Amino acid sequence: MFDKKDLLRIVRAPDGTVGIDGTGKKNGRGAYVCMNEKCIGKCAKGLLAKHLDCMIPNEIYEELRSKISE
C-alpha cells in the first residue's frame, strides 16, 4: 500500500489517448503506478495495458522512467 501522493496516475481519456495525469483529476479510466523501476517494468510487460484495456505507447514508459530519475 502506498500513499496516493507517492503514485503516478496513468489515464486513458474517453477519446482513447493515454497520458500521465499529474493532477489526478483528468476524465477517463485511470491506473496508479508506484515510482520505481521494478513496478514500471511490470507495467511495460503488459500489466498496465491490461488494466486500461488499450495499447500503451512506449513514450509513456519512457516518461515514467524519466520522472522516477528526477
VEXVOVEX-36838 format. One line per field, with one value per atom (N, C-alpha, C): y, z, x; chain; residue in three letters; residue number from 1; atom name. Coordinates in steps of 0.02 Angstrom, whole numbers, plus 50000, padded with zeros to 5 digits. Atoms other than C-alpha are relative to their C-alpha. Layout:
BEGIN
c2 = Y | ...
c3 = Z | ...
c1 = X | ...
ch = A | ...
aa = ALA | ...
i = NUM | ...
at = CA | ...
This chain:
BEGIN
c2 = 49941 | 50000 | 50062 | 49937 | 50173 | 50058 | 49939 | 50348 | 50021 | 49979 | 50419 | 50050 | 49950 | 50561 | 49970 | 50035 | 50433 | 49961 | 50037 | 50361 | 50047 | 49963 | 50418 | 49971 | 50023 | 50409 | 50002 | 50005 | 50349 | 49997 | 49996 | 50388 | 49987 | 50008 | 50329 | 50045 | 49951 | 50476 | 49970 | 50025 | 50450 | 49997 | 50002 | 50487 | 49947 | 50055 | 50341 | 50017 | 49982 | 50439 | 49980 | 50021 | 50383 | 50051 | 49952 | 50501 | 49997 | 49995 | 50538 | 50057 | 49951 | 50632 | 50027 | 49970 | 50746 | 50028 | 49971 | 50820 | 49948 | 50052 | 50658 | 50014 | 49980 | 50739 | 49994 | 50005 | 50703 | 49947 | 50049 | 50613 | 49939 | 50062 | 50433 | 49946 | 50057 | 50265 | 50008 | 49989 | 50279 | 49940 | 50051 | 50166 | 50035 | 49971 | 50209 | 49956 | 50036 | 50160 | 50027 | 49978 | 50163 | 50024 | 49968 | 50261 | 49963 | 50036 | 50126 | 49960 | 50033 | 50036 | 49931 | 50067 | 49864 | 50003 | 49992 | 49923 | 50020 | 49978 | 50011 | 49943 | 50059 | 49853 | 49953 | 50042 | 49752 | 50030 | 49965 | 49882 | 49993 | 50004 | 49877 | 49931 | 50069 | 49688 | 49986 | 50008 | 49715 | 50011 | 49991 | 49742 | 50064 | 49937 | 49924 | 49998 | 50006 | 49887 | 49959 | 50042 | 49753 | 50040 | 49961 | 49871 | 50056 | 49945 | 50014 | 49976 | 50030 | 49896 | 50037 | 49968 | 49980 | 49991 | 50002 | 49984 | 50062 | 49944 | 50093 | 50016 | 49982 | 50189 | 49997 | 50004 | 50164 | 50067 | 49934 | 50352 | 50009 | 49995 | 50334 | 49968 | 50033 | 50210 | 50040 | 49958 | 50322 | 50060 | 49942 | 50470 | 49980 | 50025 | 50366 | 49991 | 50011 | 50316 | 50067 | 49935 | 50497 | 50034 | 49970 | 50551 | 49969 | 50031 | 50424 | 50017 | 49983 | 50477 | 50072 | 49929 | 50660 | 50007
c3 = 50000 | 50000 | 50000 | 50006 | 49954 | 50010 | 50000 | 49985 | 49928 | 50067 | 49834 | 49972 | 50023 | 49826 | 49978 | 50019 | 49804 | 49936 | 50061 | 49646 | 49942 | 50062 | 49466 | 49969 | 50031 | 49382 | 49924 | 50073 | 49202 | 49982 | 50017 | 49119 | 49925 | 50069 | 48961 | 49994 | 50008 | 48908 | 49959 | 50038 | 48833 | 49924 | 50072 | 48660 | 49983 | 50012 | 48681 | 50010 | 49989 | 48713 | 50071 | 49936 | 48854 | 50020 | 49976 | 48961 | 50075 | 49928 | 49132 | 50027 | 49969 | 49242 | 50063 | 49943 | 49356 | 50053 | 49953 | 49436 | 50034 | 49972 | 49467 | 49989 | 50010 | 49403 | 49928 | 50069 | 49217 | 49993 | 50014 | 49149 | 49967 | 50033 | 49098 | 50050 | 49959 | 49162 | 50022 | 49974 | 49274 | 50035 | 49964 | 49347 | 50035 | 49961 | 49481 | 49997 | 50007 | 49462 | 50053 | 49952 | 49600 | 49964 | 50033 | 49563 | 50012 | 49999 | 49549 | 49937 | 50063 | 49405 | 49995 | 50000 | 49455 | 49981 | 50013 | 49452 | 49926 | 50069 | 49284 | 49952 | 50041 | 49214 | 49995 | 50002 | 49262 | 49956 | 50041 | 49181 | 49926 | 50070 | 49021 | 49971 | 50024 | 49011 | 49985 | 50019 | 48984 | 50055 | 49944 | 49156 | 49994 | 50007 | 49125 | 49942 | 50058 | 48953 | 50018 | 49979 | 49032 | 50043 | 49956 | 49166 | 49964 | 50036 | 49047 | 49937 | 50058 | 48909 | 49935 | 50062 | 48772 | 49994 | 50011 | 48696 | 50031 | 49968 | 48792 | 49958 | 50039 | 48686 | 50042 | 49965 | 48732 | 50031 | 49974 | 48759 | 50073 | 49932 | 48916 | 50050 | 49956 | 48992 | 50006 | 49998 | 48945 | 50045 | 49958 | 49027 | 50074 | 49931 | 49184 | 50027 | 49978 | 49194 | 50012 | 49990 | 49173 | 50063 | 49939 | 49314 | 50063 | 49939 | 49437 | 50008 | 49994 | 49396 | 50021 | 49980 | 49440 | 50074
c1 = 50042 | 50000 | 50044 | 49963 | 50062 | 49952 | 50040 | 50000 | 49988 | 50018 | 49913 | 50050 | 49952 | 50039 | 50066 | 49939 | 50179 | 49993 | 50014 | 50100 | 49990 | 50014 | 50086 | 49937 | 50061 | 49917 | 50007 | 50002 | 49905 | 49927 | 50071 | 49740 | 49989 | 50024 | 49652 | 49939 | 50054 | 49544 | 49943 | 50057 | 49371 | 50013 | 49984 | 49445 | 50052 | 49953 | 49568 | 50073 | 49930 | 49727 | 50022 | 49972 | 49841 | 50053 | 49950 | 49944 | 50008 | 49988 | 50014 | 49959 | 50044 | 49892 | 50033 | 49965 | 49992 | 49953 | 50048 | 49836 | 49958 | 50043 | 49742 | 49926 | 50069 | 49583 | 49975 | 50022 | 49577 | 49946 | 50052 | 49425 | 50029 | 49980 | 49445 | 50017 | 49981 | 49497 | 50073 | 49933 | 49649 | 50029 | 49963 | 49781 | 50058 | 49945 | 49909 | 50061 | 49937 | 50091 | 50048 | 49950 | 50221 | 50062 | 49943 | 50378 | 50065 | 49937 | 50510 | 50007 | 49986 | 50592 | 49967 | 50029 | 50528 | 49926 | 50071 | 50348 | 49988 | 50007 | 50368 | 50016 | 49984 | 50448 | 49942 | 50060 | 50294 | 49946 | 50050 | 50183 | 50017 | 49978 | 50285 | 49990 | 50011 | 50261 | 49927 | 50070 | 50075 | 49950 | 50046 | 50002 | 49958 | 50036 | 49957 | 49951 | 50045 | 49884 | 49939 | 50057 | 49775 | 49952 | 50043 | 49709 | 49964 | 50031 | 49675 | 49963 | 50033 | 49613 | 50015 | 49978 | 49715 | 50076 | 49928 | 49888 | 50032 | 49965 | 50011 | 50062 | 49941 | 50139 | 50064 | 49936 | 50322 | 50020 | 49984 | 50335 | 49975 | 50027 | 50229 | 50048 | 49952 | 50352 | 50065 | 49940 | 50498 | 49989 | 50016 | 50412 | 49996 | 50001 | 50379 | 50070 | 49931 | 50562 | 50036 | 49967 | 50617 | 49974 | 50028 | 50500 | 50030 | 49973 | 50572 | 50074 | 49929 | 50750 | 50011 | 49994 | 50714 | 50015
ch = A | A | A | A | A | A | A | A | A | A | A | A | A | A | A | A | A | A | A | A | A | A | A | A | A | A | A | A | A | A | A | A | A | A | A | A | A | A | A | A | A | A | A | A | A | A | A | A | A | A | A | A | A | A | A | A | A | A | A | A | A | A | A | A | A | A | A | A | A | A | A | A | A | A | A | A | A | A | A | A | A | A | A | A | A | A | A | A | A | A | A | A | A | A | A | A | A | A | A | A | A | A | A | A | A | A | A | A | A | A | A | A | A | A | A | A | A | A | A | A | A | A | A | A | A | A | A | A | A | A | A | A | A | A | A | A | A | A | A | A | A | A | A | A | A | A | A | A | A | A | A | A | A | A | A | A | A | A | A | A | A | A | A | A | A | A | A | A | A | A | A | A | A | A | A | A | A | A | A | A | A | A | A | A | A | A | A | A | A | A | A | A | A | A | A | A | A | A | A | A | A | A | A | A | A | A | A | A | A | A
aa = MET | MET | MET | PHE | PHE | PHE | ASP | ASP | ASP | LYS | LYS | LYS | LYS | LYS | LYS | ASP | ASP | ASP | LEU | LEU | LEU | LEU | LEU | LEU | ARG | ARG | ARG | ILE | ILE | ILE | VAL | VAL | VAL | ARG | ARG | ARG | ALA | ALA | ALA | PRO | PRO | PRO | ASP | ASP | ASP | GLY | GLY | GLY | THR | THR | THR | VAL | VAL | VAL | GLY | GLY | GLY | ILE | ILE | ILE | ASP | ASP | ASP | GLY | GLY | GLY | THR | THR | THR | GLY | GLY | GLY | LYS | LYS | LYS | LYS | LYS | LYS | ASN | ASN | ASN | GLY | GLY | GLY | ARG | ARG | ARG | GLY | GLY | GLY | ALA | ALA | ALA | TYR | TYR | TYR | VAL | VAL | VAL | CYS | CYS | CYS | MET | MET | MET | ASN | ASN | ASN | GLU | GLU | GLU | LYS | LYS | LYS | CYS | CYS | CYS | ILE | ILE | ILE | GLY | GLY | GLY | LYS | LYS | LYS | CYS | CYS | CYS | ALA | ALA | ALA | LYS | LYS | LYS | GLY | GLY | GLY | LEU | LEU | LEU | LEU | LEU | LEU | ALA | ALA | ALA | LYS | LYS | LYS | HIS | HIS | HIS | LEU | LEU | LEU | ASP | ASP | ASP | CYS | CYS | CYS | MET | MET | MET | ILE | ILE | ILE | PRO | PRO | PRO | ASN | ASN | ASN | GLU | GLU | GLU | ILE | ILE | ILE | TYR | TYR | TYR | GLU | GLU | GLU | GLU | GLU | GLU | LEU | LEU | LEU | ARG | ARG | ARG | SER | SER | SER | LYS | LYS | LYS | ILE | ILE | ILE | SER | SER | SER | GLU | GLU | GLU
i = 1 | 1 | 1 | 2 | 2 | 2 | 3 | 3 | 3 | 4 | 4 | 4 | 5 | 5 | 5 | 6 | 6 | 6 | 7 | 7 | 7 | 8 | 8 | 8 | 9 | 9 | 9 | 10 | 10 | 10 | 11 | 11 | 11 | 12 | 12 | 12 | 13 | 13 | 13 | 14 | 14 | 14 | 15 | 15 | 15 | 16 | 16 | 16 | 17 | 17 | 17 | 18 | 18 | 18 | 19 | 19 | 19 | 20 | 20 | 20 | 21 | 21 | 21 | 22 | 22 | 22 | 23 | 23 | 23 | 24 | 24 | 24 | 25 | 25 | 25 | 26 | 26 | 26 | 27 | 27 | 27 | 28 | 28 | 28 | 29 | 29 | 29 | 30 | 30 | 30 | 31 | 31 | 31 | 32 | 32 | 32 | 33 | 33 | 33 | 34 | 34 | 34 | 35 | 35 | 35 | 36 | 36 | 36 | 37 | 37 | 37 | 38 | 38 | 38 | 39 | 39 | 39 | 40 | 40 | 40 | 41 | 41 | 41 | 42 | 42 | 42 | 43 | 43 | 43 | 44 | 44 | 44 | 45 | 45 | 45 | 46 | 46 | 46 | 47 | 47 | 47 | 48 | 48 | 48 | 49 | 49 | 49 | 50 | 50 | 50 | 51 | 51 | 51 | 52 | 52 | 52 | 53 | 53 | 53 | 54 | 54 | 54 | 55 | 55 | 55 | 56 | 56 | 56 | 57 | 57 | 57 | 58 | 58 | 58 | 59 | 59 | 59 | 60 | 60 | 60 | 61 | 61 | 61 | 62 | 62 | 62 | 63 | 63 | 63 | 64 | 64 | 64 | 65 | 65 | 65 | 66 | 66 | 66 | 67 | 67 | 67 | 68 | 68 | 68 | 69 | 69 | 69 | 70 | 70 | 70
at = N | CA | C | N | CA | C | N | CA | C | N | CA | C | N | CA | C | N | CA | C | N | CA | C | N | CA | C | N | CA | C | N | CA | C | N | CA | C | N | CA | C | N | CA | C | N | CA | C | N | CA | C | N | CA | C | N | CA | C | N | CA | C | N | CA | C | N | CA | C | N | CA | C | N | CA | C | N | CA | C | N | CA | C | N | CA | C | N | CA | C | N | CA | C | N | CA | C | N | CA | C | N | CA | C | N | CA | C | N | CA | C | N | CA | C | N | CA | C | N | CA | C | N | CA | C | N | CA | C | N | CA | C | N | CA | C | N | CA | C | N | CA | C | N | CA | C | N | CA | C | N | CA | C | N | CA | C | N | CA | C | N | CA | C | N | CA | C | N | CA | C | N | CA | C | N | CA | C | N | CA | C | N | CA | C | N | CA | C | N | CA | C | N | CA | C | N | CA | C | N | CA | C | N | CA | C | N | CA | C | N | CA | C | N | CA | C | N | CA | C | N | CA | C | N | CA | C | N | CA | C | N | CA | C | N | CA | C | N | CA | C | N | CA | C
